[in-house]
Amino acid sequence: MYILTIYGRETDGAYSVKNEHQEDILYIFQEEDDASRYAMMLEEEGSPEMHVIEIDDELMIKTCEMHNYQYCIISANDIVIPPKTEHDFI
């Protein structure tokens, strides 16, 4: 699985979006191609250059659950587009 970070600032956090309650949701992509396409859409909207990072999905999910972070697994069948609001990194 894959997450997004800002290129060159990978240790600063991962890309997330806010839900309707203004809570951060970490996007975890099942497919690298989907993560790359989403990163390109972000960059086209003015975000810094993004870096797609492969992660251990079990470890990432356990980490999210330990720290009470919300996450969303984006499958190949999902269609996601960047929100029109400022992006966050958790």
N, C-alpha and C positions, 0 to 999 in steps of 0.2 A: 504494500500500500504506500501512498505518497501524501506528503503535505507540502505546503508552499511557505517559503520564507523570502525575505528580501535578499537578493544576491549580494554577497559580501558581508551580510549581517545575520548569518544563519543562527548564531548563538543568542540573538536578541529576541527570538520568539517565532511562533508560527502564525500564519494568516488565519484570521477568524472573521466571522460576520456577527452582527448583533441581531437577535431575534426581536419580536414585538415587545418584549419586556426589557430590552436593552441589555440582555445577557449575551456574553460571548459564546459563540458556537464554533468549534474547531472543525474545519472541513478536512476529512480524510478520504482521499480518492483511491478507489480500487485499481484504476487503470492509469498508467503514466501518461498516455496520450490525452486522457480527459484532464488531468492536472495541468499538462502543458497548454492545452487549449484555453483553459480557464486563466492561466497565468498570462497568456497573450491578450485575452480580453481585458484583464486588469491593466496591463501595460498600455493598451490602446486608450484606456480611460484616464491615463496620467499617473498610474502607480509606478513606483520604481521598478527596475528590472527584477523579476522574480526568479527564484531558484526552486526547482522541483526536487524534493529529497525523498528517497526511499526510506521507509521506516519499518520497524518490526511492529506489525499491527497489534499483536497481543500486548506488547510492552506499552505501546502508546495508549491503548484503551485502559489498561490497568492504571497508568499514570494519571489519565484524565479522571478516572473514577476515584483514585486516592485523593486527588486535589479538588474534587467536586467541580471539574470542568465539564461543560457539555460538549458533545461532539456529534458529528453527522457523517456517516459513511456514505460517500457518493459512489453509486454503482454505475456500471456502463449503461444502464437503462435510464438513469436520471439525467435530467436536463437542468443545469444551473447556470445562471448568469449573475455577474457581479451586481450587487445592490448599488443604487445611485448615491449612497452615503459614504462617509469616510470609512476606510478599512482599518481594522485593528490587528494587533499582533499580541498573542497571549504567550 
